[in-house]
Amino acid sequence: MKVQLLVILSLLSADLFSQENKSADSVFFYEQRERHFEFSKQNATLLLKNTENQIGKVSLIYDYSSGNLKNAQLPASSSNIQFSSDGIRTLGRLKLYGDFSYSRIKDRGLGNSLRGEEIDDQPFYYLAEKESDVQRQKYHAKGIISYELIRDKIYLSSGFNYIYYLADRPVDPRMSIKWFDFIVKPELTWVNKHFHLGLSGLWGYGTENTAIKYKNKDYSNGSAYPDRITYLNYGYGYTRKMYENFSRRKQYKGLGVHLATTLDSWNTLLNLDYKVAEDINNKSLESSLKDQVFSTYQSDQLEGQLLLTQQKDHQIQQIEATYRTLIGEDYLEALAAKNYTAKNQMAYLSYSNLKTKGNHSFEWGVHTRYLSAYKKDAITSHLFEYSYIQPGLKAGYYQSNPGKYRFSAIVSPSLILPLQTIANVATTQVTEFTTTVTYPDYAFRKITSGRVDLKLQYINQTFSKDFRTGITLNAGMSKALDKPTIEYDSKFLPGDQRFSMNLSLNLYF
């Protein structure tokens, strides 16, 4: 029923956001224009600055990834079929943005992770060493409604983000997950001839319920099948055997400041957002309908984003910068103390230059990403810390034949260079988690690897006067270039390569 509803919403959005008298496919064809469009959909202030009044896209997407150059809690392979649509439309004093998608995912060879989507810093989830397939479904709807309160001056808006997620595992221990999130983002935007300035709030809640069952009771008793034992991971190393149903209540709050303006011919989009997420973790009480809170986890995230775009004659330049930092801490009710601490930092910087001559355009660019992560579990004396830098290049070719077709090819090679990788575990505290997660992840993060990404796109403009059709292929290959031997006894060691592919059939309105 939910699938049918989402398909109906997607088709309605395709009609609602259908394009008139303008070639919508050009927005999605050039990477710089598409990046500017995607950036604008993050909040109401940037959406109001966007000059697109009526544009839409519907896609049928197939994702696939495979290979053992990965950490211990990723599947050996994964496939995903997704149906999505999104678009923008202006209706009088209203400006609307909507995005609806449905994903059906199958993970193969997944162990040490009986959970929903992996959130790197999040503790308190089930795990078992035994690998299995996992089936997942995700329903995702988000959008923005903006109303012109005072003509050309004040706009009142609200964004929303809704997720409904299901996951099942058919092998003992059998996992079943239901996860729901709903977030609203009210925003007030002041507009004048020089800039758009917005102040937003964020409020949301969610629930997540995980059930663990055994069809064969022999697997749940004793130590005859150690890979079938279910553990609850309290942090990063502190685990306990647990088979009760586990639930999580989630609360979100935050603030944001958003600015859109023009600085010396540069179109400028700026976001500064602060978000607090709190998880309240519960376990079922015997002979009772009530749950008992046994722990909480709170993360504080600060993110800044900047996108600069300049167009002069037949040349477009674009600069993008992002910085994000997160700090998370837990609280264990039984100990009346904190145990787990997580810290993440990410920085990204890119520059691209597009020049057009006739029907041909050439793009080149450079980019680099820095990422660091820190996880400490006090009870079991586990410390895992790593950082890396990923510099890369980009070269692209675009051919546009008006009224006929568009074609593009973009290649982007990059290197993943470890800067620091540390795993400290007291010898008396080595557990199953240490040998199946910590040490394999340590081995993975010490690898120097190369990656090549390729994007091919073809858009047909002759099939219909009302819409364009297109096909897009994204493919990437990661290859280990240097794999140092680690000094720890690890049950899993990363392989040499991993391949990913994304194929989408698109309609542009």
N, C-alpha and C positions, 0 to 999 in steps of 0.2 A: 504493500500500500504506500509506504514511504517513497519507494522508487518511482511509482506512478505519479505521486504528487510532485516529486522533484522534476521529473520529465515535463509535466504540465507547466510548472513554474518556469523552467528553462525555455520552453517554447513560447510562453507568454512574454518572457523577457526579450526574446529574439524579435517578437513583433513590436514590443514597446520601444526598444532601442534601435529599431531599423533606421538606416541612414537614408537621407534624401539629398539629391543633387550634389553629392560629394563622395569621393572615393575613400571609404573607410579603411580599405585594406592598406593604404599607404601608412597609416598610423601604426599598424602592426608589422609592416614590412621592414622599415628602417629601424635598426636597433636603438638608435638615439631617440627617435620619436616614441618608440614603444616604451623605453625606460622612463621618459618624461610622463607618458600617459599613466604607467603603473605607479609612479611616484605620486601623481596627483590624486589617485584613488585612496590614499591612506587616511585622509581626513577631509572635513567639509571645507576648510579654508583653502586648501590647495585645489580641491575640486571646483570651487567657485572661480578660481583664477584660470582654470583650464578653458580654452576657447572652444573645445568640442561640445556642441550642444545636442548632438544626436548621433550615436555610434554604437555598434554592437558586434558581438562575435559569439559563435556557437562552435564547440569543438568536441570531437570524439577522440580520446587519447589512449594510447597504449604505452605503458612504461615497463621496462625490464632491466634488471641488473643482476650480475652474477660474477662470482670470483671470490677468492679467499684473502685478498689484500684488504683486510677489514679488521675491526675490533671484535671482541669476543661476543658481543651482544647484538650483532647484526646477523641477518639470515645469510645462508650461502647463496641464495638467489631469491628474487622477489619479482612479482609481476603485478601490474595494476591496470585495470580498465576504468577509465573515467569519462563521464559525460559532464560538460560544463558549458555555461553561458554567462556572459557579463556585458554590461553596456552602460551608457550614460544618455540621459535625455533631459531637456529643459521644457517645462510645461508652464508657461506664464511666469508666475513668481516662484515656482518650484523648480529645483534642480535635483535630479534623482540619479543614483548609481546603485546597481544591483549585480550580485554575483551569486550564482547557484551551481553547486556541483555534487555529483555522486560518484564515489570511488569504491571499487570492489578489488581488494588486495589479497594476494596469496603469497605468504612467506614460506620458503622451504629451507629445512635444515637450520631452524632457529632454536638455540639453547640458552640457558641462563637468563631468560627474560620472559616471565609470565606477566606481561603488562600491556598497556595500550601503546600509543606512539611514544617512542623514547624521548624523554626530556633529560638532557645530559646531567643537570644538577640535581634532579629530583630523587630523594630517597624513598623508602617505604614502599616496596613492591615485592611480589613473589618471584622466586627463581628456582629452577631445577636444571641440572646439567643435561638431562636427556633432551636430544634434539627432536624436533617434530615440525610438521607443517602447521601454519596458523592462518585461519581465514579471517579477514577483516572487512568491515563496511564502514564507510564514512559519509555522512550527509553534512554538507557545509553550506550555509547561506550567510551572506554579509551584504551590507549596503549602507547608503547614506541618503537621508531626506533633508533637504535644505530649503528654507522658506525665507523670502525677502520681507523682513519685518518692516523696515523703513527703506523706501526706494533708494537704491544705489548707495546705501550707507550701512545698514545693520541687517545681518542674516542670523536666524535662529535655526540650528540644525541638530540632527541626532544620527549617529552611526550605530550600527548593531552588528554583532557577530554571533552566530548560532552554530553549534557543532553537536551532532549526535553520532556516537561511535559504538560499534559492536565488534567483538573479537572472540573467536572460539578456537580451541585446540583439541583435536580428536584423540590424542594419545595421553595415557596416564603419566603424570598428573594432568587432568583435563581442566583447562582454564576457560572461564566464561566472563567476559567483561562488558559492562554497559556504562557508557560515559556520556555526560551531557554538560555543555557549557553555554552560557548566555551572557553576553557583555553588551552594555549600551555606552555610547560616548556622546553625551550632549555637548554642544559647542556653540559659542557666540563669536561671530566674525564682524569686524569693523572694516569697511571698504572705503577707500578714497582713490583719487587719481594716481597716487604714488605707490600704494601697497594694499595688501589684504593681511590683516592681523587677527588671529584667532586664539581664543582661550577655551580649552576643553577639559571636561572631567571624564572619569572612567569608573564604572561600577559594574560588577558582575558576580555571578555565582555559578556553581556547578556541582555535580555529584558524579562519583565513580564507584561502581560496585564490582568487586572481583570475587568469583566463587571458584573453589578448587574441589574437584571430586576425583575419586578413583573407581574405575570399573572393576579392576582386579585388586582386591584388598591386600593381597600379598605384597604389592608394591609399596603400600603405605606403612607397613609394619617392619620393625627391625632394620638391619643394615645389609640385608642380602642384596638389595638393589640400590646402592648409594646414589646412582644417577637419577633415580626416581623420587628421591626425598625432596619435599617442598620446604624451602626456607623463606622466611620473610627478611628481606634486607633492610635493616634499620638505618643504615648510613652508607659507609663504604668499607665493609669488612665485618661489621657486627651483624651476624645473622642468627636466627633461631628457628627451629622446626616449628611450623605452624600450618594448620589445615583449616582453621575457621574462615568463614566468609569475612572479607575485608572491605571496608567502605571508606570513602574519602569525600569530605565536603570541602568545596573550594570557594574562596572569596577573593574578589579582585577590586582594587581601587587605584586611582591614579589621576595625574594632571598632565596637561600638554599645552605647549605654546607653539603656534605655527605661523609662519610668515611667508608670503609670496610677494616679490617685488622685482624691480629691474635696477641693477647696479651697473652703470657705465656700459650699457648695451648687453649686459648678461642677465638673462632671465633666471631669477634666483628663487629656489624653493628650500625652505628650512624647517625642520622639525626638531623639537626638544620634548621628549616624553619621559615621564617617571611613572613606574608601575610597581605596585606591591601585590604579591600573590601569597595567600595563606592557605595551606592544606591542613585540615583537621582530620586526623586518621582515627578510625574506630574499628573495634572488633566486636563480634557478637557475644553476648553473655549467654551462658547455658541456662536453659529453662526460663528465658526471658525474651520479650520482644524488643527490649531496649539494647542500644549499643553503648559501649564504653570507650571514651576517648583515651588512647594510650600514647599519642604523640601529636605534635604539631610541627609544621615546617613553614618558614616564611622566607621569601626571596624578594629582594629589592633591586629593581633594574632601572638604570638610567641610560637613555639612548638619544644620540644626536645624529641627524642626517642632513646633508647639504647636497643639492643638485644645481649646478650652474650650466646654462646652455646659451650659447651665442651663435647667431646666424648672420652672416655677412655675405651678400652676393650668392655665390655657389659653394660656400663653405660653412660647415657647422662644427663647432667645438663643444665638447661636453666634459665637465669635471664632476666627479661624485666622491663624496667623503662620508664615512660612517664610523661612529665610535659607540660601543656598547659595553657597559660594565654591570656585573651582577654579583651580589653577595647573598648567600643563603645560610640559615642556621636552623637547627631543629631544637625541640625540647621534649625530653622523655619523661612522662608522668611518673613512672615507677622509680626513676632515679632522682626526680626533681632537679634535673640538670641538663645541660646541653652536651651533645655528643658529636654531631656531624656539622662540618663547615664546608661550604662550596664557594669558590670564587672563579668567575669567568671574565675575560676581557677579549674584545674583538675590535680591530680597526681595519678599515678598508679604504683604499684610495685608487681612483682610476682616471685616466684621461683618454679621450678618443677624438679623432679628427676625420671628418667626412668631406670629400670634395666631389662635386658633380660636374661632369662635362657631357652635355647632350643627354643621351639616354643611359649613360654609364656613371656609376659612382664608386669611389674607392675609399675605404675606411682603414685607418690604422689606430692602434691604441696600446697603452701599457696599463697594467694594474698590479696591485699587490695587496695581500691580506695577511694580517697578523692575528694569531689566536693563542690564548693561554688559558689553562684550566688548572684548578687546585682543588683537591678533595682530601679531607682529613677526617678520620674516624678515631676519636679519642679512646674509646673503650678497648678496641683491638689494636691500637697503635699502628694504624694503616695511614700512610701518606702517599698520594699519587699526584704528581705535578708534571705538566708538560707545556711546551710552547713551540710554535713553528711559524715560519714565514713562507708565503706562497706568492712569488713574483711571476708575472706572465705577460705575454704579448697577444695582440689581436690583429688579424688582417682580414678584411672583408671586401667582397665585390658585389655590386648590385646592378642589375640590368632592368630597366623599366621601359616597356613598349606600350604607350598609352592606348587603351582600348583593346589590347591583346593579352599581354601577360607580363608578369614580373618574376624575376629569378634572382636569388642571392646565394652566396656561399661564404661562410665565415669560419676561419680556423683560429684556435686559441691554445697555444702550448703554454704550460706552466711547470714549475718545479715546487715540490713540497720539501722544505729544508728544516729539519728539527733544530731548535735552538737549545732547549733544555728538557731532559726527561729524567724524572726521579721517581723511584718506587722504594719506600722505606717501610719495612714490615719486621717487627720483632720476631725472632726465630720461634719463640714460644707462642706466637699468635697466628701462625700460618694455618689457614682453614681451606675448605673447599673453594670459597669465594676467592681466596688469594691465588690459587693455582689455576682456576678456570676463568677469572675475570681480570684481576689486578696484573698478574704477570703477563698474560697474553696482550693486554692493552699496553703495557710497558714496552713489549717487543714491537708492537705495531707503531707506536709513537716514536720509536728510535729509527724507523726506516726513512731513508731518503728516496723519494719517488718522483717520477715524471708523469705528467698528464697531458693528453691532447683532447681537445673538444672540437667537434665539427658540427656546423649547422647548415643545412640545405633547405631552401624554401622556394616553392613555386606557387604562384597565384594566377588563376585563369580569370580573365575579365570579359570573356565572350559568351559564357554559358547562359547568363541571365542579366537583364538590365536592372533588376532589383537587388541583386546580391552578387558577391564574388565567391569563388570556391578556391581552396588552396590546400596544400599539403606541406607539412614541416617535419623534418627529421633532425633530431639532436642526438649525437652519439659521442661517447667519451670513453677513453681507455686510460687507466692508471697502471703504471708499471714500476715495480721496485727496482731501484738502481743500486742501492747499498743497504744490506741487511746485516747489521752487527749481531754477533752472537751474544745472547744474554746470559747472565750468570745465575739465573733462577730456574727452578724446576717448574716448567709451565706445561699444562695439559694440552694447550693449543698454541700453535705458532702460525702467524699470518703467512699467506701464500705470496705469489709473485705478481699477481695482476687482478684487476677488477674492471668489468665492462658494464657500461650503462647505455640505454637507448630510450628515446622518447619519440614516438611517431604520432602525429595528430592530423586529422582531417578537419578542415575549418570552413565555416561559412562566415563571410564578413558582410555586415549590413550598414 
